[in-house]
């Protein structure tokens, strides 16, 4: 209970008790004929009068970021079936509404490229979204181990051997997959896992659909229901593995045992202005994080630094192609850029006569593919790269103008 709630609940008792104490002191001093001004009492009452708003302000400050903890409760199979029905309805809405977020990402893809390529800094991005709110979730799950009694030593040994074979890239007769699966709850909702194997998930509040789930209590209830289903499925899978690979352990330790698999969530609503993202050598956070952040700001309202605008203009002037393929890996970019000389050749010399990045889409996608075939054999890669160049060439001129870049 916060200071505000305590004071609110007991303020009458505290006030009356304090007045009684002060009156007692004054009476005691008067009995011994010690002169003391009654202004002490007035001053005391004044002090008591200002304590309440001060405590309220302090408590409100403490509540700027809201936090809820949730732990998976044990449920019967009948209860889990009811939960599945409830969750199924919400999941359908989530999948339908995710299209809205995907559209936002398409609209701002140039911003994503420039941020991930470090032309626009994460600090600049921060400054553009300071007043935006985020929902973040930290998960804690005990692993499946012999120590916790969830799996047998026999099954654990088999899993270790399989892991070793995978590392050595040797043939595996039969895989045993009993990994934790809670992360799929967050991926379905559009959360970003901040780094590989990290247990921290985050999403801009504006990208949570249906909008009812933006309420902290509602999203906590939904996550705990989803978690209940997940741990139930995990326990069934573990039992199934032991039935096949260690029947004695199953019969003696698992058959009648209630589900011991647990999962904890710490669910927080936080302000972007209370977050900072910095790095030493490189940004190891999921690249999708920048993509997600970019969806909550409009290009026309995004403010870049003068130095960043200069860098963007240099990027455009140095290459007609590079800005269109920033989302690719360095190796892919280098291979495609090696074809730029052909793209820029006059058409009568086997090129496309490209002068500016916004010329590519005017030359036709099949002509782009023909030149890409000089370096790539995979049909899927050729189609992927041609689509990227064509679509970005078509949209990026207007997008850069919205960012305040003179073309």
Residue pairs with C-beta under 8 A, 6 or more apart in sequence:
1 9
2 59
2 62
2 63
3 55
3 58
3 59
3 62
4 55
4 56
4 58
4 59
4 60
5 59
7 14
7 51
7 52
7 55
7 56
11 52
14 48
15 48
18 44
18 48
19 41
19 44
19 45
19 48
22 40
22 41
22 44
23 41
26 36
26 38
26 40
26 41
29 36
30 36
64 271
64 274
65 268
65 269
65 270
65 271
65 274
66 216
66 268
66 269
67 266
67 267
67 268
68 216
68 217
68 220
68 266
68 267
68 268
69 264
69 265
69 266
69 267
70 220
70 223
70 224
70 227
70 264
70 265
70 267
71 262
71 263
71 264
71 265
72 224
72 227
72 228
72 231
72 262
72 263
72 264
73 224
73 228
74 258
74 259
75 83
75 228
75 232
77 232
80 228
80 229
80 232
83 225
83 228
83 229
84 229
86 225
87 222
87 225
87 226
87 229
90 210
90 213
90 222
91 188
93 209
93 210
94 188
94 189
94 190
94 209
94 210
94 213
95 188
97 209
97 210
98 190
98 209
100 209
101 190
101 207
101 209
101 295
104 207
104 295
104 296
105 112
105 291
105 294
105 295
107 299
108 294
108 295
108 297
108 299
109 327
109 392
109 395
110 299
110 323
110 392
110 395
110 396
110 399
110 400
110 403
111 120
111 294
111 297
111 299
111 302
111 399
111 403
112 290
112 291
112 294
112 327
113 323
113 326
113 327
114 120
114 312
114 326
115 121
115 122
115 125
115 290
115 293
115 294
116 283
116 287
116 290
116 291
116 326
116 327
117 326
118 283
119 308
119 311
119 312
119 315
120 304
120 308
121 305
121 308
122 277
122 278
122 283
122 290
123 278
124 303
124 304
124 305
124 308
125 290
125 293
125 294
126 272
126 275
126 276
126 277
127 303
128 297
128 301
128 302
128 303
129 272
129 293
129 296
129 297
130 271
130 272
130 273
131 271
131 272
131 273
132 204
132 205
132 206
132 271
132 272
132 296
132 297
133 204
133 205
133 206
133 269
133 270
133 271
133 272
134 202
134 203
134 204
134 205
134 269
134 270
134 271
134 272
134 275
135 202
135 203
135 205
135 208
135 214
135 216
135 219
135 267
135 268
135 269
136 200
136 201
136 202
136 203
136 267
136 268
136 270
137 186
137 191
137 200
137 201
137 202
137 223
137 265
137 266
137 267
137 268
138 199
138 200
138 201
138 265
138 266
138 268
139 182
139 199
139 200
139 201
139 263
139 264
139 265
140 199
140 263
140 264
140 266
141 180
141 182
141 199
141 262
141 263
141 264
142 148
142 262
143 180
144 150
144 151
144 178
144 180
144 238
144 261
145 151
145 156
146 152
146 153
146 156
148 260
149 253
149 260
150 238
150 260
150 261
151 159
151 178
151 238
151 241
151 242
152 242
152 246
152 249
152 253
154 245
154 246
154 249
155 176
155 241
155 242
155 245
155 246
155 249
158 176
158 245
159 176
159 178
162 172
162 175
162 176
165 171
165 172
166 172
176 241
176 245
177 237
178 234
178 237
178 238
178 241
180 234
181 230
181 233
181 234
182 227
182 230
182 263
183 193
183 201
184 230
185 223
185 226
185 227
185 230
186 193
186 201
186 203
187 193
189 203
189 208
189 213
190 203
190 207
190 208
190 209
190 292
191 201
191 202
191 203
192 201
192 202
192 203
192 286
192 288
192 289
192 292
193 200
193 201
193 286
194 200
194 201
194 202
194 285
194 286
194 289
195 284
195 285
195 286
196 286
202 289
202 292
203 292
204 292
204 293
204 295
204 296
205 214
205 269
206 295
206 296
207 292
207 295
207 296
208 214
208 219
212 218
213 219
213 222
216 267
216 269
219 267
220 265
220 267
223 265
223 267
224 265
227 263
227 265
230 263
231 259
231 261
231 262
231 263
232 259
234 261
235 259
235 260
235 261
238 254
238 261
239 250
239 254
242 249
242 250
242 254
243 250
277 283
277 285
279 285
299 399
299 402
299 403
300 402
302 402
302 403
304 312
304 403
304 404
309 403
309 404
309 405
312 323
312 400
312 403
312 405
313 405
313 406
315 322
315 323
316 323
316 356
316 357
316 400
316 405
316 407
319 337
319 340
319 357
320 340
320 343
320 344
320 354
320 355
320 356
320 357
320 359
320 360
321 336
321 337
321 340
321 343
321 354
321 357
321 360
321 389
322 333
322 337
323 357
323 392
323 396
324 357
324 360
324 388
324 389
324 392
324 393
324 396
325 332
325 333
325 336
325 337
325 385
325 388
325 389
325 392
326 333
327 388
328 336
328 385
328 388
332 385
335 375
335 376
336 372
336 375
336 385
336 389
338 375
339 371
339 372
339 374
339 375
342 350
342 351
342 371
342 374
343 351
343 352
343 354
343 360
343 371
344 351
344 352
344 353
344 354
344 355
345 351
345 352
345 353
346 353
347 353
351 371
352 359
352 360
352 363
352 367
352 368
352 371
353 359
353 363
354 360
354 363
357 392
357 393
357 396
357 397
358 393
358 394
358 396
358 397
358 407
359 393
360 368
360 389
360 390
360 393
361 390
361 391
361 393
361 394
365 386
365 387
365 390
368 386
368 389
368 390
369 382
369 383
369 386
372 382
372 385
372 386
373 382
376 382
376 385
397 407
400 407
401 407
